[in-house]
Amino acid sequence: MKRGIRWAAFWLAALLCAAPVQAAEASTEIVVTETYRIVEAEAEESDRFAAGLEAQMEPFLEKYGLNERNFAMGYCYTATGEIWYYNGDALMLGGSVYKLPLNMRVTEKVAEGVLSENDRVGGFALPQAQYLSLVHSDNAISQAMQKYLVGYQASYYRAYPDEIAVYSGDFLDDIPEKYYSGNYFSARFMVNTLSYLYDHSEEFETILGYMEEAQPGAYFKRYTDEYVIAHKYGFFDGAINDVGIVYTDTPFLLAAFTYNTGNGEEMLGRLCELLCSYTNELDAQREAEAAAARAARKAQTIAEYEARLAAEEAAEAEVTAPEPEETAAEIPPTPEQEESAVPEAPEPAGPSAGPVWIIAAVSTAGLALFILYDHHR
């Protein structure tokens, strides 16, 4: 019986233990609390993230002689959205990296119905023109596409930069005049552009395919063939740059600009190689922390269950325990019990009770003698 009760208590406790977890998932208050903790954790993790990346980059910058005059970069870890910049707001000569936001904007205008895939640009159908622009980095086609995007305005040299600046984030709030004076971009501008591209990958599937096909074995792809890389390089007048999405297990966004470093393409290849390793380390660290958190939650759940089961068993034992037996030897009788134990005296007979009994006995004896005498006679 007791064993059956114990098993029933076990399953009841298990159900009670599971119920709070389900309730927590459905509770708005708990979700808000957890969200706050996540934000708090990310804030702490950002410092660690920056410190870890700076530790990786410091010897790299020293090795290649990089400084704020000749180098700028931005790295975004898409698992958390954390970004690290070096010289991130400096406007650097961009070269052909402008062709990425250009083709993105054209693609969106086609989707909106403002432009058409049947249009011809530089003597080619628009899809072919985009292929030549991104895969072969064709300058004449790309320049024709700039004018085509803004309707061949005479002032396209200002209208076009405004069109592609929509991807730049906060840059729109205070666009520097230098941006209009030539082909200049910042690492922050391009990381924001890549972020938009990554977040809207389905809309830009064709463009990403062209970027994956472009420049195999060069720039970011020079020392990294293990992962797919969608990129657009820029090479012009001492500037050697590359911007793209590297599809490690957790993809990362990378924009890097160099100027007159003498070894720009090699450096970009090594930079991508370094950040692939760093990203994999971040993934492993996050997985280890997630596993530790899961183990801690499991241990807490088990401890709470065992405590609840012990409390229920103690309560059950208290309710079902038999009362101790009491004996007369152990417990003295009460005055009431002593009084009831004394035998009651017989009530006295009335005044005529004795003589009546004697008369009856004598009469009975006399009758018996008379019968005996008559029989012998």
C-alpha positions in Angstrom: 0.0 0.0 0.0 2.7 2.4 1.1 4.7 1.6 -2.1 1.7 2.4 -4.2 1.2 5.7 -2.4 4.9 6.5 -2.9 4.7 5.9 -6.7 1.6 8.1 -6.9 3.4 10.8 -5.1 6.4 10.4 -7.4 4.4 11.0 -10.6 2.4 13.8 -9.0 5.6 15.5 -8.0 7.0 15.1 -11.6 3.9 16.7 -13.0 4.0 19.5 -10.5 7.7 20.0 -11.4 7.0 20.2 -15.2 4.0 22.6 -14.8 6.0 25.7 -13.7 8.4 25.3 -16.7 5.4 25.4 -19.1 3.9 28.3 -17.2 7.2 30.2 -17.4 7.3 29.9 -21.2 3.8 31.2 -21.5 4.2 34.0 -18.9 4.8 37.5 -20.2 6.4 38.6 -17.0 9.0 35.8 -17.2 9.8 36.5 -20.8 10.4 40.1 -20.0 12.7 39.1 -17.2 14.6 36.7 -19.4 14.9 39.3 -22.1 16.4 41.7 -19.7 18.9 39.1 -18.6 19.8 38.4 -22.2 20.4 42.1 -22.9 22.5 42.4 -19.7 24.5 39.3 -20.7 25.1 40.7 -24.1 26.3 44.0 -22.7 28.9 42.1 -20.6 29.7 39.8 -23.5 30.4 42.8 -25.7 33.3 43.9 -23.6 34.7 40.4 -23.7 33.9 40.2 -27.5 35.8 43.5 -28.1 38.7 42.5 -25.9 39.0 39.1 -27.6 39.0 40.6 -31.1 41.5 43.3 -30.1 43.8 40.6 -28.8 43.6 38.9 -32.2 44.0 42.0 -34.2 46.8 43.8 -32.4 49.6 41.5 -33.6 48.0 41.3 -37.0 48.0 45.1 -37.4 51.6 45.2 -36.2 52.7 42.5 -38.6 51.3 44.2 -41.7 52.1 47.8 -40.6 48.5 48.8 -40.5 47.3 52.1 -38.9 44.5 54.6 -39.2 46.1 56.2 -42.2 46.1 53.1 -44.4 43.5 50.7 -42.9 39.9 50.4 -41.8 37.7 47.4 -41.1 34.5 46.2 -39.5 33.6 42.7 -38.4 30.1 41.6 -37.4 29.3 38.3 -35.6 25.8 37.5 -36.8 25.0 35.2 -33.9 24.8 38.2 -31.6 24.9 41.1 -33.9 28.1 42.4 -32.2 30.3 44.6 -34.3 33.9 45.6 -33.9 35.4 48.4 -35.9 38.9 49.6 -36.5 38.9 53.2 -37.9 35.3 52.5 -38.7 34.2 56.0 -39.7 37.1 57.0 -41.9 36.1 57.6 -45.5 38.4 55.4 -47.7 38.8 55.2 -51.4 36.4 52.5 -52.3 37.2 51.3 -55.8 34.6 48.8 -57.1 33.0 48.0 -53.8 30.4 50.6 -54.8 29.0 48.0 -57.2 27.5 46.1 -54.3 25.0 48.7 -53.1 24.4 49.8 -56.7 23.2 46.4 -57.7 21.2 46.0 -54.5 19.4 49.2 -55.1 18.6 48.3 -58.8 17.3 44.9 -57.6 15.0 46.6 -55.1 13.7 49.1 -57.7 12.9 46.1 -60.0 11.0 44.5 -57.2 9.1 47.7 -56.6 8.1 47.9 -60.3 10.1 51.2 -60.8 12.6 49.4 -63.1 12.2 46.3 -65.3 14.3 43.3 -66.0 13.5 43.9 -69.7 15.3 47.2 -69.6 18.7 47.4 -71.3 21.7 48.9 -69.7 25.0 49.6 -71.6 23.6 47.4 -74.5 22.8 44.4 -72.2 19.6 43.2 -70.7 19.5 44.2 -67.1 20.1 40.7 -65.6 23.2 40.3 -67.8 24.4 43.8 -66.9 24.2 42.9 -63.2 26.1 39.7 -63.8 28.9 41.6 -65.7 29.0 44.2 -62.9 29.3 41.9 -60.0 31.1 38.8 -61.4 33.5 40.6 -63.8 33.4 44.0 -62.2 32.8 45.7 -65.5 33.3 49.4 -65.1 31.5 50.7 -68.2 28.4 48.6 -67.5 28.4 49.7 -63.8 28.8 53.4 -64.7 25.8 53.1 -67.1 23.9 51.4 -64.3 24.5 54.3 -62.0 22.8 56.7 -64.5 20.1 54.2 -65.2 19.2 53.9 -61.5 18.5 57.6 -61.1 17.0 58.2 -64.5 20.0 59.7 -66.3 19.8 62.9 -64.4 22.4 65.5 -65.1 23.2 65.6 -61.4 23.4 61.9 -61.0 26.8 62.3 -59.2 24.8 63.5 -56.2 21.5 61.7 -56.8 23.2 58.3 -57.1 25.2 58.5 -53.8 22.0 59.4 -52.1 20.2 56.4 -53.5 22.8 53.9 -52.2 23.2 55.6 -48.9 19.9 54.2 -47.7 21.8 51.1 -46.6 24.4 53.0 -44.6 22.5 53.3 -41.3 23.3 56.4 -39.2 25.5 57.8 -42.1 22.3 59.3 -43.6 21.9 61.6 -40.6 25.1 63.5 -41.3 26.5 62.7 -44.7 30.0 64.2 -45.1 30.7 66.3 -48.2 33.7 64.1 -49.0 31.2 61.3 -49.8 30.0 63.3 -52.8 33.4 64.3 -54.0 34.5 60.9 -55.2 34.2 57.1 -54.6 34.6 57.1 -50.8 33.1 54.7 -48.2 33.6 53.8 -44.6 33.8 50.4 -43.0 30.7 51.2 -41.0 28.8 52.2 -44.2 29.7 48.8 -45.8 29.0 46.7 -42.7 25.6 48.2 -42.5 25.1 47.5 -46.2 26.2 43.9 -45.7 23.9 43.6 -42.7 20.9 44.7 -44.9 22.0 42.2 -47.6 22.3 39.4 -45.1 18.9 40.1 -43.4 17.2 40.2 -46.8 19.1 37.3 -48.4 15.9 35.9 -50.1 15.4 39.2 -51.9 19.0 39.3 -53.1 19.5 35.6 -53.9 20.7 36.3 -57.4 23.1 39.0 -56.3 24.5 36.7 -53.6 25.0 34.0 -56.2 27.0 36.4 -58.4 29.1 37.4 -55.4 29.9 33.8 -54.5 31.0 33.2 -58.1 33.2 36.3 -58.3 37.0 36.4 -57.9 37.7 32.8 -56.8 41.1 32.4 -55.0 41.5 36.2 -54.6 41.1 38.7 -51.8 39.0 37.2 -48.9 39.1 33.9 -50.8 42.8 33.7 -51.3 43.6 31.5 -48.3 40.1 30.3 -47.4 38.4 27.7 -49.6 36.7 25.8 -46.8 33.7 28.2 -46.6 31.5 29.9 -49.2 32.2 33.6 -49.4 30.0 36.2 -51.2 32.2 39.2 -51.7 32.9 42.3 -53.9 36.4 43.5 -54.2 37.7 47.0 -55.0 41.0 47.9 -56.6 41.9 51.4 -57.6 44.8 53.9 -57.3 46.5 52.2 -54.4 43.3 51.1 -52.7 42.8 47.3 -52.3 39.5 46.5 -50.5 37.0 43.7 -50.1 33.6 43.5 -48.5 31.5 40.3 -48.1 29.7 37.6 -46.1 31.7 34.6 -45.0 29.5 31.5 -44.4 31.3 29.8 -41.5 28.9 27.8 -39.2 27.8 31.2 -37.9 28.3 33.6 -40.8 30.2 36.8 -40.3 30.2 40.1 -42.2 33.6 41.7 -43.1 34.5 45.0 -44.7 38.2 45.9 -45.1 39.9 48.9 -46.8 43.6 49.3 -47.4 45.6 52.1 -49.0 49.1 51.8 -50.3 50.1 49.0 -47.9 52.1 47.2 -50.6 50.6 43.8 -49.8 46.9 44.5 -49.7 45.5 41.4 -51.3 47.6 39.0 -49.2 46.7 40.9 -46.1 43.0 40.7 -46.9 43.3 37.0 -47.4 45.1 36.5 -44.1 42.6 38.7 -42.4 39.7 36.6 -43.6 41.6 33.4 -42.5 42.2 34.8 -39.0 38.6 35.9 -38.6 37.3 32.5 -39.7 39.3 30.9 -36.9 38.1 33.6 -34.4 34.5 33.0 -35.4 34.8 29.3 -34.9 36.2 30.0 -31.4 33.2 32.2 -30.6 30.9 29.5 -31.7 32.6 26.9 -29.5 32.6 29.3 -26.6 28.9 30.0 -27.0 28.1 26.3 -27.3 30.1 25.5 -24.1 28.3 28.3 -22.2 24.9 27.1 -23.5 25.7 23.5 -22.4 26.7 24.7 -19.0 23.5 26.7 -18.6 21.4 23.7 -19.7 23.2 21.5 -17.1 22.7 24.1 -14.4 19.0 24.4 -15.2 18.7 20.6 -15.2 20.4 20.3 -11.8 18.2 23.0 -10.3 15.1 21.3 -11.6 16.2 17.9 -10.1 17.0 19.6 -6.8 13.7 21.3 -6.6 11.9 18.0 -7.5 13.8 16.1 -4.8 13.0 18.7 -2.2 9.4 18.7 -3.1 9.2 14.9 -3.0 10.9 14.8 0.4 8.4 17.4 1.8 5.5 15.4 0.5 6.8 12.1 1.9 7.3 13.8 5.3 3.8 15.2 5.2 2.4 11.7 4.3 4.3 10.0 7.1 2.9 12.6 9.6 -0.7 12.0 8.5 -0.6 8.1 8.4 1.5 7.4 11.6 -0.5 5.1 14.2 -1.2 6.5 17.6 0.7 4.8 20.5 -1.3 2.2 22.6 -2.0 3.1 26.2 -2.1 0.4 29.0 -3.6 0.6 32.5 -0.1 0.0 34.0 1.4 2.9 32.1 -1.5 5.3 32.6 -3.1 5.6 36.1 -6.9 5.5 36.1 -8.8 8.7 36.4 -11.0 9.4 39.5 -14.0 8.7 37.3 -12.5 5.3 36.2 -11.8 4.3 39.8 -15.4 5.1 40.9 -16.8 3.0 38.0 -14.6 0.0 38.9 -16.0 -0.5 42.5 -18.8 -3.3 42.5 -22.2 -2.0 43.3 -23.8 -3.3 46.6 -27.1 -5.1 46.3 -30.1 -3.2 47.1 -31.7 -4.2 50.5 -34.9 -6.1 50.3 -38.1 -4.7 51.6 -39.5 -5.5 55.1 -41.7 -8.6 54.1 -39.1 -10.2 51.9 -37.7 -12.6 54.6 -41.0 -14.1 56.0 -42.5 -14.6 52.6 -39.5 -16.7 51.6 -39.7 -18.9 54.7 -43.4 -19.5 54.4 -42.9 -20.6 50.7 -40.1 -23.0 51.7 -42.1 -24.6 54.6 -45.2 -25.0 52.4 -43.3 -26.7 49.7 -41.6 -29.1 52.1 -44.9 -30.0 53.7 -46.5 -30.7 50.4 -43.6 -33.0 49.5 -43.9 -35.0 52.7 -47.7 -35.4 52.2 -47.2 -36.8 48.7 -44.5 -39.3 49.9 -46.6 -40.5 52.8 -49.7 -41.0 50.7 -47.6 -43.0 48.2 -46.2 -45.5 50.7 -49.6 -46.0 52.1 
